[in-house]
Amino acid sequence: MLPQDPMILFSFINMKLRDQYPSLDALCEDMDVDKDNLLATLAAMGFEYSEEHNKFW
């Protein structure tokens, strides 16, 4: 289960991407997360995903 607080979610996802997953697709597939929903949730807070850096910022 993902954190509900957007700032904690942002930190949690970036930690997972840094430590465990080579891409957002791999994270979403392994954790059974709806990628579009995750992107929309974080975009609403002003964050976007960088494939090049494999993190949200």
C-alpha positions in Angstrom: 0.0 0.0 0.0 1.3 3.4 -1.0 1.4 6.4 1.4 -1.6 8.7 1.0 0.2 11.9 1.9 1.5 13.4 -1.4 4.8 14.5 0.0 5.5 11.2 1.7 4.4 9.4 -1.5 6.9 11.5 -3.5 9.7 10.6 -1.1 8.7 6.9 -0.9 8.5 6.5 -4.7 11.9 8.2 -5.2 13.5 6.0 -2.6 12.1 2.9 -4.2 13.3 4.1 -7.7 16.7 4.8 -6.3 17.2 1.7 -4.3 15.2 -1.1 -6.0 13.7 -0.3 -9.5 15.4 0.6 -12.8 12.3 2.4 -14.0 8.8 3.6 -13.1 7.3 0.9 -15.2 9.2 -1.8 -13.2 8.0 -0.3 -9.9 4.4 -0.1 -11.0 4.4 -3.6 -12.4 6.0 -5.1 -9.3 4.0 -3.2 -6.8 0.7 -3.4 -8.7 0.4 0.4 -8.9 -1.7 2.2 -11.5 1.0 4.3 -13.3 -1.4 6.8 -14.7 -3.0 7.4 -11.3 0.5 7.8 -9.7 1.6 10.2 -12.3 -1.6 12.3 -11.9 -1.3 12.3 -8.1 2.3 13.5 -8.2 1.7 15.9 -11.1 -1.1 17.6 -9.0 1.7 18.4 -6.5 3.9 19.8 -9.2 6.2 16.8 -9.6 7.0 15.1 -12.9 8.9 11.9 -13.7 12.3 12.0 -15.4 13.1 8.8 -17.2 16.7 9.9 -17.7 17.2 10.4 -13.9 14.6 7.7 -12.9 13.1 10.0 -10.3 10.3 12.5 -9.7 11.2 16.2 -9.3 
